[in-house]
């Protein structure tokens, strides 16, 4: 099943601040064992290996996370785990990846698959079928392909893609012409999209040929096209780390959605037929862990009286106990404890920034 011309680019540079206090600056979300016995980054790579050769799996992360990831992912070539000196959002990451793929493949026909490192997908075989079909479409049509998830509720936390005519002839996966992207809408708009039935959630997974993305960068973000070229040359001459330090100093912080995706016309949406969960905050555990008594999701030791709908995360050494509470997130680590209304899970990032403003609290980040 392996496709020698396919390259997977796994974006793994985020800090995962909404998973504080387990996620820290030195130990981000993608290195946590939130679901199962493997870290999120290990699960991501493991899912891809039946389709993508190990030498074609490239991890783009933060410079500080390169060493632990190389230790965790020892089967990957060390040079395939690349650390950005500073986060500049996804567009420079794409440029960096395109440069590396060009240097490694020596061909514009290579197909790149841009994938986040923090998705939970259990039906790996179905995911690989969608990726394989999408890779073929991207190669045959020179279109940009994105994977759209059928919305299950009116979410205001995801971007949406408006889907037009069905273009899936000759493939098991269903494909649709994209009629445009809408960033995270308000609730009224999200409800309208859900009712229409022609909108899908933007999963953040993109598939394109090297030639297609380089052409798009050249047209819509020429600075990033130049960046890709220079970083590819640096990778080929074993000078990437120095080049990154120099280039990223003045690199604009911009997402690939704003830099390219919202400007191109030829975008095709592949329908997501596999289970998919974007693990963005502690409340995502409700989708992944079977609830115990009173609908509590528990990892570690816990005992409660009249406690329901809570998410409790600890360990096997420390007992967490609660009385007469509901809809809370309670997370305990060796040096910090979080208690949060589950409806305010997104504000944990705000709390982390507040903690960061206190010098005496810096050790907790």
C-alpha positions in Angstrom: 0.0 0.0 0.0 3.0 2.4 0.6 3.2 5.3 -1.9 6.8 6.2 -2.4 5.8 9.6 -3.8 3.7 10.6 -0.8 5.1 12.7 2.0 3.3 13.3 5.3 4.0 16.6 7.0 3.0 16.5 10.7 2.6 19.9 12.4 3.6 19.4 16.0 4.9 22.8 17.3 2.0 23.9 19.5 2.2 24.3 23.2 -1.3 22.9 23.9 -1.9 25.5 26.7 -5.5 24.4 27.1 -4.2 21.2 28.6 -2.4 22.9 31.5 -1.3 21.8 34.1 -0.3 18.6 32.4 0.9 20.4 29.2 4.0 22.5 29.9 6.4 24.6 27.9 8.9 21.7 28.0 6.3 18.9 27.6 3.5 20.0 25.2 0.2 18.3 24.4 1.6 16.2 21.6 4.0 14.6 24.0 1.2 13.7 26.5 -0.5 10.3 26.8 -4.0 11.8 26.9 -5.7 8.9 25.1 -4.3 5.4 25.5 -0.7 4.4 26.1 1.0 6.3 23.3 1.6 10.0 23.0 -0.5 11.9 20.4 2.5 12.3 18.1 3.3 8.6 18.3 -0.3 7.7 17.5 -0.2 10.1 14.5 2.9 8.5 13.0 1.7 5.0 13.7 -1.5 5.6 11.8 0.5 6.8 8.7 3.1 4.1 8.4 1.0 1.6 6.3 0.7 4.3 3.6 3.7 6.6 3.9 7.3 5.3 4.1 9.1 6.3 7.3 11.7 8.3 5.4 8.8 10.4 4.0 7.2 11.3 7.3 8.4 14.8 8.3 7.7 16.3 11.7 7.8 20.1 12.0 7.9 21.1 15.6 9.4 23.7 18.0 13.2 23.6 18.4 12.8 22.8 22.1 10.8 19.6 21.3 13.2 18.1 18.8 15.2 16.0 21.2 12.2 14.3 23.0 10.5 13.7 19.7 13.6 12.1 18.2 13.7 9.9 21.3 10.1 8.9 21.0 10.2 8.5 17.2 13.5 6.7 16.9 12.4 4.9 13.7 12.2 8.1 11.8 15.4 9.6 10.3 16.7 12.2 12.8 16.8 14.9 10.0 13.1 14.4 9.4 12.3 16.0 12.8 12.8 19.7 12.3 12.5 22.4 14.9 11.4 25.9 14.1 13.3 28.5 16.3 10.0 30.3 16.9 6.4 29.7 16.0 5.2 31.6 13.0 1.8 29.9 12.4 1.2 27.3 9.6 2.1 29.2 6.4 5.9 29.4 7.1 5.6 25.8 8.3 4.2 24.8 4.9 7.0 26.7 3.2 9.6 24.9 5.3 8.0 21.6 4.5 7.8 22.3 0.8 11.5 23.1 0.7 12.4 19.9 2.5 10.2 17.7 0.3 11.7 19.3 -2.8 15.2 18.6 -1.5 14.3 15.0 -0.6 12.2 14.0 -3.6 14.0 16.0 -6.3 10.7 16.0 -8.1 7.8 18.4 -8.4 5.4 15.4 -8.7 5.7 14.6 -5.0 2.4 14.7 -3.0 2.4 16.5 0.4 -0.1 15.7 3.1 -0.3 18.4 5.8 -1.6 16.9 9.0 -2.0 18.1 12.6 -0.4 16.0 15.4 -3.3 16.2 17.9 -6.2 14.4 16.2 -7.6 11.2 17.6 -8.6 8.8 14.8 -9.3 5.2 15.6 -10.4 3.9 12.2 -6.9 4.3 10.7 -7.6 2.1 7.6 -10.5 4.3 6.5 -8.4 7.4 7.1 -5.6 6.0 4.9 -8.1 5.2 2.1 -9.3 8.9 2.1 -5.7 10.1 2.2 -4.7 7.8 -0.6 -7.6 8.8 -2.8 -7.0 12.5 -2.0 -3.3 12.1 -2.9 -4.3 10.6 -6.3 -6.7 13.5 -7.0 -4.2 16.1 -6.0 -1.6 14.5 -8.3 -4.0 14.1 -11.3 -5.8 17.4 -11.1 -3.2 19.8 -9.6 -6.0 20.8 -7.2 -5.6 21.5 -3.5 -7.6 18.9 -1.6 -8.8 19.4 2.0 -10.7 16.9 4.2 -14.1 18.1 5.3 -15.8 16.6 8.4 -19.6 16.2 8.4 -20.7 18.5 11.2 -22.6 16.8 14.1 -23.7 20.0 15.7 -23.6 23.8 15.2 -20.0 24.3 16.3 -18.5 27.8 16.6 -15.1 26.4 17.2 -14.4 25.1 13.7 -14.0 26.7 10.3 -16.5 25.6 7.6 -16.2 24.7 4.0 -19.1 25.2 1.6 -19.4 22.2 -0.7 -20.7 22.3 -4.3 -21.0 19.7 -7.0 -19.8 16.1 -6.5 -16.6 15.4 -8.4 -15.8 12.0 -7.1 -16.0 9.9 -10.3 -13.6 7.0 -10.2 -12.9 7.1 -6.5 -14.4 5.4 -3.5 -14.0 8.6 -1.5 -16.6 11.4 -2.2 -15.2 14.7 -3.4 -16.8 18.0 -3.8 -16.0 21.4 -5.4 -15.2 23.9 -2.7 -17.3 27.1 -2.8 -15.4 28.8 -0.1 -14.2 28.8 3.5 -15.7 30.5 6.5 -13.7 30.9 9.6 -15.2 30.2 13.0 -18.8 31.5 12.7 -21.2 32.8 15.3 -23.9 30.4 16.6 -26.6 31.7 14.3 -24.4 31.2 11.2 -23.3 27.8 12.4 -26.9 26.7 12.8 -27.7 27.9 9.3 -24.7 25.9 7.9 -25.8 22.8 9.8 -29.4 23.1 8.5 -28.2 23.7 4.9 -26.4 20.3 4.8 -23.8 21.5 2.3 -21.2 22.6 4.7 -18.4 20.6 6.4 -16.0 21.4 9.2 -12.5 22.3 8.1 -10.3 19.5 9.6 -7.0 21.3 8.9 -5.8 18.4 6.8 -4.6 19.4 3.3 -3.2 17.4 0.4 -1.4 18.9 -2.7 1.4 18.2 -5.1 4.6 20.0 -4.5 4.2 21.8 -7.8 0.7 23.0 -6.8 1.7 24.5 -3.5 4.8 26.1 -4.8 2.8 27.7 -7.6 0.2 28.9 -5.1 2.9 30.4 -2.8 4.5 32.1 -5.8 1.2 33.7 -6.8 -0.3 34.6 -3.4 2.7 34.7 -1.0 5.9 35.2 -2.9 7.9 35.8 0.2 7.0 32.3 1.4 7.9 30.9 -2.0 11.3 32.4 -1.6 11.5 31.1 1.9 10.7 27.6 0.7 13.4 27.7 -1.9 16.1 29.0 0.4 15.2 26.5 3.2 15.2 23.6 0.8 18.6 24.5 -0.4 19.8 24.8 3.2 18.4 21.3 4.0 20.2 19.8 1.0 23.5 21.2 2.3 23.0 20.3 6.0 22.7 24.0 6.9 19.0 24.1 7.8 19.3 25.0 11.5 21.4 28.1 10.7 19.1 29.1 7.9 16.0 28.7 10.1 17.5 30.9 12.8 18.2 33.6 10.2 15.0 33.4 8.1 12.5 33.2 11.0 13.7 36.4 12.6 11.7 38.5 10.1 9.2 35.9 8.9 5.6 37.0 9.0 3.2 35.1 11.3 0.4 33.9 9.2 -1.8 30.8 8.7 -1.9 28.8 5.5 -5.6 29.5 5.4 -5.1 33.3 5.2 -2.0 33.1 3.0 -3.3 30.7 0.4 -6.5 28.7 1.1 -8.9 31.6 1.1 -7.4 33.0 -2.2 -7.2 29.9 -4.4 -10.1 28.8 -6.6 -9.3 25.2 -7.3 -10.0 23.5 -4.0 -11.6 20.1 -3.7 -13.2 18.7 -0.5 -12.7 15.1 0.4 -15.5 13.8 2.6 -14.2 12.5 6.0 -15.6 9.0 6.4 -13.5 8.1 9.5 -14.0 9.0 13.1 -12.3 12.3 13.9 -11.8 14.3 17.0 -9.8 17.5 17.3 -8.4 17.2 20.9 -8.4 20.9 21.6 -9.2 21.0 25.4 -9.9 18.8 28.4 -13.6 18.5 27.4 -12.5 16.4 24.4 -11.9 13.6 26.8 -15.7 13.1 27.0 -15.6 11.8 23.4 -12.7 9.4 24.0 -13.1 7.9 27.5 -16.1 5.9 28.6 -17.8 7.7 31.5 -18.0 6.1 34.9 -20.7 6.6 37.5 -22.8 9.8 37.2 -21.2 10.5 33.7 -17.8 11.4 35.2 -14.8 11.0 32.9 -11.9 9.8 35.1 -8.2 9.1 34.8 -6.5 8.2 38.0 -7.9 7.8 41.5 -11.2 9.5 42.2 -14.1 9.2 44.6 -17.2 11.5 44.7 -20.4 12.0 46.5 -23.3 13.5 44.4 -20.7 14.5 41.8 -21.6 14.3 38.1 -20.6 15.4 34.6 -17.0 16.1 35.7 -13.7 15.5 34.0 -11.1 14.3 36.6 -7.5 13.7 35.7 -4.9 12.6 38.2 -2.7 9.6 38.7 -2.5 6.3 40.7 -0.8 7.9 43.7 -3.1 10.8 44.5 -6.8 10.5 45.4 -9.0 13.2 44.1 -12.3 13.5 46.0 -15.3 15.7 45.4 -18.8 16.4 47.0 -21.9 18.0 45.5 -20.2 19.4 42.3 -21.0 19.0 38.6 -19.6 20.0 35.2 -16.1 20.7 36.5 -12.6 20.0 35.1 -10.3 18.9 37.9 -6.7 18.1 36.9 -3.9 17.3 39.4 -0.2 17.1 38.8 2.8 17.0 41.2 3.0 20.7 41.5 -0.3 22.2 40.3 -4.0 21.6 40.5 -6.7 23.0 38.1 -10.3 23.4 39.0 -12.4 24.9 36.2 -16.0 25.0 35.1 -16.2 22.7 32.0 -18.0 25.5 30.1 -14.9 27.6 30.5 -12.4 25.1 29.2 -11.2 27.5 26.5 -10.2 30.1 29.1 -7.5 27.8 30.5 -5.2 29.4 27.8 -6.1 32.8 29.2 -5.2 31.5 32.7 -1.9 30.2 31.5 -1.0 33.6 30.1 -2.0 35.2 33.5 0.3 32.8 35.3 3.0 33.7 32.8 2.8 37.3 33.9 3.8 36.4 37.4 7.6 35.8 37.6 7.3 33.8 40.8 4.9 31.4 39.0 7.1 30.8 35.9 8.2 27.4 37.2 4.6 26.1 36.8 4.7 26.7 33.0 
